[in-house]
Amino acid sequence: MPESAKDAEDKRKDIAVEIKEAKLTQDYVGKALAELPGVRPLTQTTISNLENLELSHKNVIKLRPILLTWLEMEEARANAAQEDPDAPSVLPAGARRR
């Protein structure tokens, strides 16, 4: 069953909000996504367009599973860092928060 335009817009907003709340640079997000198997690096422009809800529905559908996988991995790393203060940082060396 095809999803409605409202459902697609809600999903787009949810992903954009999660990325913004993570407060990571667009460059970091693009490079981190490229570390996932089979994923090419995303440009800062693509991440910016996602955050500003300017990506097409087709692109959002294509990127959604990748972004959700990456967000789950980042949350797991952040949780591990909270439980073990000596664990490596969520941010790789040289990465900056906004």
OpenMM code with the backbone's topology and positions (N, CA, C; nanometers):
from openmm import Vec3, app, unit

residues = "MET PRO GLU SER ALA LYS ASP ALA GLU ASP LYS ARG LYS ASP ILE ALA VAL GLU ILE LYS GLU ALA LYS LEU THR GLN ASP TYR VAL GLY LYS ALA LEU ALA GLU LEU PRO GLY VAL ARG PRO LEU THR GLN THR THR ILE SER ASN LEU GLU ASN LEU GLU LEU SER HIS LYS ASN VAL ILE LYS LEU ARG PRO ILE LEU LEU THR TRP LEU GLU MET GLU GLU ALA ARG ALA ASN ALA ALA GLN GLU ASP PRO ASP ALA PRO SER VAL LEU PRO ALA GLY ALA ARG ARG ARG".split()
positions = [
    Vec3(0.0844, -0.1171, 0.0000),
    Vec3(0.0000, 0.0000, 0.0000),
    Vec3(0.0896, 0.1242, 0.0000),
    Vec3(0.0722, 0.2143, -0.0961),
    Vec3(0.1574, 0.3337, -0.1019),
    Vec3(0.1294, 0.4256, 0.0158),
    Vec3(0.2371, 0.4895, 0.0633),
    Vec3(0.2182, 0.5787, 0.1764),
    Vec3(0.1647, 0.7117, 0.1277),
    Vec3(0.0876, 0.7772, 0.2133),
    Vec3(0.0299, 0.9050, 0.1754),
    Vec3(0.1370, 1.0138, 0.1781),
    Vec3(0.1065, 1.1238, 0.1135),
    Vec3(0.2004, 1.2365, 0.1110),
    Vec3(0.2229, 1.2890, 0.2522),
    Vec3(0.1195, 1.2867, 0.3357),
    Vec3(0.1335, 1.3348, 0.4739),
    Vec3(0.2279, 1.2442, 0.5526),
    Vec3(0.2159, 1.1122, 0.5354),
    Vec3(0.3055, 1.0190, 0.6035),
    Vec3(0.4501, 1.0400, 0.5598),
    Vec3(0.4692, 1.0591, 0.4297),
    Vec3(0.6042, 1.0819, 0.3772),
    Vec3(0.6623, 1.2107, 0.4331),
    Vec3(0.5810, 1.3158, 0.4402),
    Vec3(0.6288, 1.4442, 0.4937),
    Vec3(0.6627, 1.4304, 0.6421),
    Vec3(0.5818, 1.3562, 0.7174),
    Vec3(0.6104, 1.3341, 0.8592),
    Vec3(0.7427, 1.2599, 0.8779),
    Vec3(0.7675, 1.1582, 0.7960),
    Vec3(0.8926, 1.0824, 0.8052),
    Vec3(1.0118, 1.1713, 0.7712),
    Vec3(0.9947, 1.2548, 0.6700),
    Vec3(1.1012, 1.3465, 0.6293),
    Vec3(1.1353, 1.4407, 0.7433),
    Vec3(1.0331, 1.4944, 0.8089),
    Vec3(1.0541, 1.5864, 0.9214),
    Vec3(1.1208, 1.5145, 1.0386),
    Vec3(1.0783, 1.3918, 1.0674),
    Vec3(1.1357, 1.3164, 1.1789),
    Vec3(1.2859, 1.2942, 1.1605),
    Vec3(1.3260, 1.2563, 1.0402),
    Vec3(1.4676, 1.2315, 1.0133),
    Vec3(1.5463, 1.3618, 1.0245),
    Vec3(1.4919, 1.4690, 0.9674),
    Vec3(1.5605, 1.5988, 0.9728),
    Vec3(1.5777, 1.6448, 1.1167),
    Vec3(1.4757, 1.6277, 1.1983),
    Vec3(1.4831, 1.6691, 1.3390),
    Vec3(1.5885, 1.5881, 1.4132),
    Vec3(1.5937, 1.4582, 1.3891),
    Vec3(1.6929, 1.3749, 1.4579),
    Vec3(1.8352, 1.4162, 1.4231),
    Vec3(1.8594, 1.4479, 1.2973),
    Vec3(1.9937, 1.4902, 1.2573),
    Vec3(2.0275, 1.6242, 1.3203),
    Vec3(1.9314, 1.7166, 1.3211),
    Vec3(1.9563, 1.8474, 1.3826),
    Vec3(1.9820, 1.8333, 1.5320),
    Vec3(1.9054, 1.7468, 1.5986),
    Vec3(1.9206, 1.7288, 1.7432),
    Vec3(2.0551, 1.6663, 1.7788),
    Vec3(2.1115, 1.5886, 1.6880),
    Vec3(2.2416, 1.5281, 1.7138),
    Vec3(2.3518, 1.6338, 1.7178),
    Vec3(2.3257, 1.7514, 1.6581),
    Vec3(2.4186, 1.8650, 1.6579),
    Vec3(2.5558, 1.8288, 1.6028),
    Vec3(2.5557, 1.7510, 1.4978),
    Vec3(2.6797, 1.7162, 1.4306),
    Vec3(2.6893, 1.7980, 1.3028),
    Vec3(2.8108, 1.8242, 1.2587),
    Vec3(2.8268, 1.9012, 1.1360),
    Vec3(2.7755, 1.8212, 1.0172),
    Vec3(2.7349, 1.8927, 0.9140),
    Vec3(2.6863, 1.8269, 0.7932),
    Vec3(2.7976, 1.7438, 0.7301),
    Vec3(2.9183, 1.7936, 0.7370),
    Vec3(3.0332, 1.7210, 0.6835),
    Vec3(3.0504, 1.5883, 0.7572),
    Vec3(3.0409, 1.5913, 0.8902),
    Vec3(3.0542, 1.4693, 0.9695),
    Vec3(2.9456, 1.3685, 0.9327),
    Vec3(2.8222, 1.4158, 0.9202),
    Vec3(2.7119, 1.3255, 0.8869),
    Vec3(2.7374, 1.2588, 0.7521),
    Vec3(2.7767, 1.3367, 0.6528),
    Vec3(2.8038, 1.2803, 0.5203),
    Vec3(2.9139, 1.1767, 0.5222),
    Vec3(3.0234, 1.2081, 0.5921),
    Vec3(3.1360, 1.1144, 0.5988),
    Vec3(3.1011, 0.9910, 0.6816),
    Vec3(3.0274, 1.0101, 0.7893),
    Vec3(2.9893, 0.8962, 0.8736),
    Vec3(2.8983, 0.8004, 0.7969),
    Vec3(2.8084, 0.8554, 0.7177),
    Vec3(2.7208, 0.7700, 0.6373),
    Vec3(2.8010, 0.6910, 0.5346),
    Vec3(2.9086, 0.7501, 0.4841),
    Vec3(2.9913, 0.6827, 0.3847),
    Vec3(3.0619, 0.5613, 0.4431),
    Vec3(3.0740, 0.5559, 0.5759),
    Vec3(3.1366, 0.4415, 0.6409),
    Vec3(3.0466, 0.3180, 0.6414),
    Vec3(2.9179, 0.3382, 0.6159),
    Vec3(2.8267, 0.2243, 0.6087),
    Vec3(2.8528, 0.1486, 0.4789),
    Vec3(2.8410, 0.0167, 0.4816),
    Vec3(2.8685, -0.0625, 0.3608),
    Vec3(2.7764, -0.0235, 0.2451),
    Vec3(2.8369, -0.0003, 0.1297),
    Vec3(2.7596, 0.0277, 0.0085),
    Vec3(2.7028, 0.1675, -0.0019),
    Vec3(2.7466, 0.2590, 0.0832),
    Vec3(2.6928, 0.3951, 0.0818),
    Vec3(2.8028, 0.4910, 0.0382),
    Vec3(2.7708, 0.5743, -0.0606),
    Vec3(2.8656, 0.6774, -0.1035),
    Vec3(2.8533, 0.7978, -0.0112),
    Vec3(2.9591, 0.8773, -0.0002),
    Vec3(2.9514, 0.9966, 0.0853),
    Vec3(2.8423, 1.0909, 0.0361),
    Vec3(2.7694, 1.1475, 0.1299),
    Vec3(2.6682, 1.2479, 0.0958),
    Vec3(2.7315, 1.3854, 0.1098),
    Vec3(2.6953, 1.4757, 0.0228),
    Vec3(2.7506, 1.6103, 0.0280),
    Vec3(2.6845, 1.6902, 0.1399),
    Vec3(2.7510, 1.7973, 0.1786),
    Vec3(2.6927, 1.8877, 0.2777),
    Vec3(2.5619, 1.9458, 0.2251),
    Vec3(2.5556, 1.9685, 0.0957),
    Vec3(2.4341, 2.0226, 0.0353),
    Vec3(2.3173, 1.9262, 0.0531),
    Vec3(2.3423, 1.7977, 0.0316),
    Vec3(2.2360, 1.6983, 0.0481),
    Vec3(2.1875, 1.6951, 0.1921),
    Vec3(2.2801, 1.6963, 0.2875),
    Vec3(2.2417, 1.6954, 0.4294),
    Vec3(2.1658, 1.8234, 0.4634),
    Vec3(2.2124, 1.9364, 0.4128),
    Vec3(2.1455, 2.0639, 0.4363),
    Vec3(2.0036, 2.0614, 0.3795),
    Vec3(1.9900, 2.0108, 0.2581),
    Vec3(1.8571, 2.0025, 0.1976),
    Vec3(1.7653, 1.9103, 0.2769),
    Vec3(1.8197, 1.8040, 0.3318),
    Vec3(1.7402, 1.7149, 0.4160),
    Vec3(1.6941, 1.7885, 0.5414),
    Vec3(1.7872, 1.8575, 0.6078),
    Vec3(1.7527, 1.9310, 0.7300),
    Vec3(1.6474, 2.0373, 0.7036),
    Vec3(1.6530, 2.0989, 0.5862),
    Vec3(1.5596, 2.2058, 0.5521),
    Vec3(1.4350, 2.1558, 0.4809),
    Vec3(1.4202, 2.0245, 0.4755),
    Vec3(1.3046, 1.9594, 0.4132),
    Vec3(1.2916, 1.9965, 0.2661),
    Vec3(1.4053, 2.0063, 0.1967),
    Vec3(1.4056, 2.0427, 0.0563),
    Vec3(1.4420, 1.9271, -0.0358),
    Vec3(1.4569, 1.8066, 0.0193),
    Vec3(1.4839, 1.6902, -0.0651),
    Vec3(1.3534, 1.6387, -0.1231),
    Vec3(1.3620, 1.5828, -0.2398),
    Vec3(1.2428, 1.5260, -0.3018),
    Vec3(1.1980, 1.4017, -0.2248),
    Vec3(1.0733, 1.3682, -0.2432),
    Vec3(1.0179, 1.2488, -0.1786),
    Vec3(1.0979, 1.1254, -0.2203),
    Vec3(1.1348, 1.1180, -0.3476),
    Vec3(1.2107, 1.0046, -0.3993),
    Vec3(1.3450, 0.9910, -0.3273),
    Vec3(1.4152, 1.1016, -0.3091),
    Vec3(1.5439, 1.0972, -0.2394),
    Vec3(1.5284, 1.0597, -0.0929),
    Vec3(1.4243, 1.1097, -0.0296),
    Vec3(1.4015, 1.0771, 0.1113),
    Vec3(1.3746, 0.9283, 0.1271),
    Vec3(1.2942, 0.8718, 0.0393),
    Vec3(1.2637, 0.7286, 0.0455),
    Vec3(1.3923, 0.6476, 0.0266),
    Vec3(1.4784, 0.6924, -0.0633),
    Vec3(1.6042, 0.6229, -0.0896),
    Vec3(1.7005, 0.6321, 0.0292),
    Vec3(1.7064, 0.7487, 0.0925),
    Vec3(1.8014, 0.7709, 0.2019),
    Vec3(1.7503, 0.7275, 0.3384),
    Vec3(1.6214, 0.7156, 0.3541),
    Vec3(1.5628, 0.6874, 0.4860),
    Vec3(1.6223, 0.5644, 0.5541),
    Vec3(1.6292, 0.4472, 0.4897),
    Vec3(1.6843, 0.3301, 0.5602),
    Vec3(1.8301, 0.3506, 0.6009),
    Vec3(1.9059, 0.4179, 0.5159),
    Vec3(2.0465, 0.4449, 0.5459),
    Vec3(2.0572, 0.5365, 0.6673),
    Vec3(1.9777, 0.6425, 0.6677),
    Vec3(1.9818, 0.7385, 0.7777),
    Vec3(1.9362, 0.6761, 0.9091),
    Vec3(1.8323, 0.5944, 0.9036),
    Vec3(1.7837, 0.5304, 1.0261),
    Vec3(1.8880, 0.4345, 1.0828),
    Vec3(1.9536, 0.3588, 0.9969),
    Vec3(2.0598, 0.2682, 1.0416),
    Vec3(2.1709, 0.3478, 1.1079),
    Vec3(2.2135, 0.4555, 1.0426),
    Vec3(2.3211, 0.5382, 1.0970),
    Vec3(2.2813, 0.6015, 1.2296),
    Vec3(2.1577, 0.6541, 1.2400),
    Vec3(2.1132, 0.7154, 1.3651),
    Vec3(2.1124, 0.6143, 1.4788),
    Vec3(2.0698, 0.4914, 1.4510),
    Vec3(2.0713, 0.3864, 1.5537),
    Vec3(2.2140, 0.3579, 1.6001),
    Vec3(2.3082, 0.3550, 1.5055),
    Vec3(2.4484, 0.3309, 1.5406),
    Vec3(2.5035, 0.4446, 1.6262),
    Vec3(2.4710, 0.5679, 1.5910),
    Vec3(2.5180, 0.6837, 1.6677),
    Vec3(2.4592, 0.6828, 1.8091),
    Vec3(2.3313, 0.6475, 1.8207),
    Vec3(2.2689, 0.6403, 1.9534),
    Vec3(2.3349, 0.5320, 2.0378),
    Vec3(2.3650, 0.4185, 1.9770),
    Vec3(2.4308, 0.3102, 2.0506),
    Vec3(2.5688, 0.3542, 2.0982),
    Vec3(2.6433, 0.4252, 2.0123),
    Vec3(2.7750, 0.4750, 2.0527),
    Vec3(2.7637, 0.5761, 2.1659),
    Vec3(2.6651, 0.6640, 2.1565),
    Vec3(2.6463, 0.7648, 2.2606),
    Vec3(2.6089, 0.6986, 2.3928),
    Vec3(2.5230, 0.5987, 2.3882),
    Vec3(2.4844, 0.5269, 2.5098),
    Vec3(2.6033, 0.4543, 2.5704),
    Vec3(2.6853, 0.3934, 2.4859),
    Vec3(2.8041, 0.3231, 2.5345),
    Vec3(2.9008, 0.4220, 2.6000),
    Vec3(2.9121, 0.5403, 2.5422),
    Vec3(3.0022, 0.6417, 2.5979),
    Vec3(2.9524, 0.6903, 2.7342),
    Vec3(2.8208, 0.6972, 2.7511),
    Vec3(2.7659, 0.7390, 2.8804),
    Vec3(2.7900, 0.6326, 2.9868),
    Vec3(2.7795, 0.5063, 2.9477),
    Vec3(2.7983, 0.3980, 3.0426),
    Vec3(2.9443, 0.3785, 3.0789),
    Vec3(3.0329, 0.4044, 2.9848),
    Vec3(3.1759, 0.3869, 3.0070),
    Vec3(3.2482, 0.5160, 2.9693),
    Vec3(3.2784, 0.6005, 3.0677),
    Vec3(3.3410, 0.7294, 3.0370),
    Vec3(3.4753, 0.7170, 2.9668),
    Vec3(3.5417, 0.6032, 2.9764),
    Vec3(3.6703, 0.5846, 2.9103),
    Vec3(3.6556, 0.5372, 2.7655),
    Vec3(3.5304, 0.5150, 2.7212),
    Vec3(3.5069, 0.4707, 2.5836),
    Vec3(3.5422, 0.5828, 2.4869),
    Vec3(3.5773, 0.5471, 2.3640),
    Vec3(3.6099, 0.6509, 2.2651),
    Vec3(3.4916, 0.7432, 2.2411),
    Vec3(3.5205, 0.8649, 2.2032),
    Vec3(3.4168, 0.9645, 2.1765),
    Vec3(3.3312, 0.9226, 2.0580),
    Vec3(3.2071, 0.9717, 2.0558),
    Vec3(3.1182, 0.9478, 1.9430),
    Vec3(3.1737, 1.0171, 1.8201),
    Vec3(3.2363, 1.1317, 1.8403),
    Vec3(3.2928, 1.2065, 1.7292),
    Vec3(3.4326, 1.1561, 1.6990),
    Vec3(3.4619, 1.1333, 1.5710),
    Vec3(3.5986, 1.0940, 1.5372),
    Vec3(3.6940, 1.2114, 1.5565),
    Vec3(3.8215, 1.1830, 1.5608),
    Vec3(3.9213, 1.2873, 1.5795),
    Vec3(3.9048, 1.3940, 1.4714),
    Vec3(3.9051, 1.5173, 1.5129),
    Vec3(3.8949, 1.6280, 1.4194),
    Vec3(3.7528, 1.6697, 1.3873),
    Vec3(3.6533, 1.5911, 1.4260),
    Vec3(3.5142, 1.6291, 1.3965),
    Vec3(3.4691, 1.7366, 1.4951),
    Vec3(3.3833, 1.8240, 1.4463),
    Vec3(3.3347, 1.9329, 1.5307),
    Vec3(3.1844, 1.9282, 1.5424),
    Vec3(3.1354, 1.9711, 1.6551),
    Vec3(2.9922, 1.9926, 1.6692),
    Vec3(2.9622, 2.1303, 1.6159),
    Vec3(2.8384, 2.1520, 1.5777),
    Vec3(2.7970, 2.2840, 1.5278),
    Vec3(2.7942, 2.3827, 1.6401),
] * unit.nanometer
topology = app.Topology()
chain = topology.addChain("A")
for resn in residues:
    res = topology.addResidue(resn, chain)
    for name in ("N", "CA", "C"):
        topology.addAtom(name, app.Element.getBySymbol(name[0]), res)
